Amino acid sequence: MSKPVEITDSNFEEIINSDKPVLVDFWAEWCGPCKMIGPVVEELANEFENKAIIGKVDVDTNPEVSAKFGIRSIPTLLIFKGGEIVDKQVGAVPKSVLSEKIEAQLT
């Protein structure tokens, strides 16, 4: 089973510049909606294994990345392609919404 990649301030640039689409879940341990979407992000990591990179950034321990993208409310999910943000979702949403956003970047 594939797990989401742990993304930090130090490995962020390297990961988002992948040749695959990258979904980044900005979250925190104390955030209720983040806990709701956590299992969804884990399922996506499995479903898109070898097709996309699914990762998580803990905003409490990685303030640089969070500040760089102006993350004010969590969960915020950003989708990158070629190092650029191509899609954004703020708040918990059904898995199908995130799946469609990732699928759209696979072409």
C-alpha positions in Angstrom: 0.0 0.0 0.0 1.3 3.4 -0.9 1.3 6.2 1.7 1.3 9.9 1.1 4.8 11.4 0.9 5.8 13.5 3.9 6.7 16.9 2.4 8.8 19.3 4.4 10.3 22.8 3.9 13.5 21.1 2.8 12.2 18.6 0.2 9.2 20.6 -1.1 10.8 22.1 -4.3 12.3 18.8 -5.3 8.9 17.0 -5.0 6.7 19.5 -6.7 9.1 19.7 -9.7 8.3 16.1 -10.5 7.3 15.1 -14.0 4.1 13.7 -12.4 1.2 15.8 -11.0 1.6 16.4 -7.3 -1.2 16.8 -4.8 -0.1 18.5 -1.6 -2.4 18.4 1.5 -1.6 21.2 3.9 -2.8 19.9 7.3 -2.3 20.0 11.1 -2.8 17.5 13.9 -5.3 19.8 15.7 -7.5 20.4 12.6 -10.8 18.5 12.6 -11.6 18.8 8.8 -7.9 17.7 8.2 -8.6 14.5 10.1 -11.7 13.9 7.9 -9.8 14.3 4.7 -6.7 12.4 5.8 -8.1 8.9 5.0 -9.2 10.2 1.5 -5.6 11.5 0.9 -4.3 8.0 1.8 -6.7 6.3 -0.6 -5.6 8.7 -3.4 -2.0 7.8 -2.7 -2.9 4.2 -3.4 -5.0 4.8 -6.4 -2.6 7.1 -8.2 0.5 5.2 -7.3 3.1 5.6 -10.1 0.8 8.1 -11.8 0.9 11.1 -9.4 2.6 12.0 -6.2 0.3 12.5 -3.2 1.9 14.3 -0.2 1.2 16.0 3.0 2.7 19.1 4.6 2.2 19.6 8.4 1.8 23.4 8.6 3.0 23.5 12.2 6.4 21.9 11.5 6.9 23.4 8.0 6.1 27.1 8.2 8.2 28.2 5.2 6.2 26.3 2.6 2.9 27.2 4.2 3.8 30.9 4.2 5.1 30.8 0.6 1.7 29.7 -0.6 -0.3 31.9 1.8 -2.0 28.9 3.4 -4.4 30.5 5.9 -7.1 27.9 6.3 -6.6 24.1 6.4 -7.0 21.7 4.9 -5.8 23.3 1.7 -4.9 21.0 -1.2 -2.8 22.3 -4.0 -2.1 20.4 -7.2 1.1 21.1 -9.0 2.3 20.2 -12.5 5.8 21.1 -13.6 6.3 23.0 -10.4 3.3 25.3 -10.9 0.0 25.4 -9.1 -2.7 24.1 -11.5 -5.5 23.6 -9.1 -6.6 24.3 -5.5 -9.1 23.1 -3.1 -9.8 24.6 0.3 -11.7 22.6 2.9 -12.8 18.9 3.0 -14.4 17.6 -0.1 -15.6 14.2 -1.3 -12.8 11.9 -2.7 -14.4 12.0 -6.2 -13.7 15.8 -6.4 -10.0 15.3 -5.7 -9.8 12.3 -8.0 -11.2 14.3 -10.9 -8.8 17.1 -10.2 -5.8 14.7 -10.3 -7.2 12.9 -13.4 -7.4 16.2 -15.2 -3.7 16.7 -14.8 -2.7 13.2 -16.1 -3.3 14.0 -19.7 
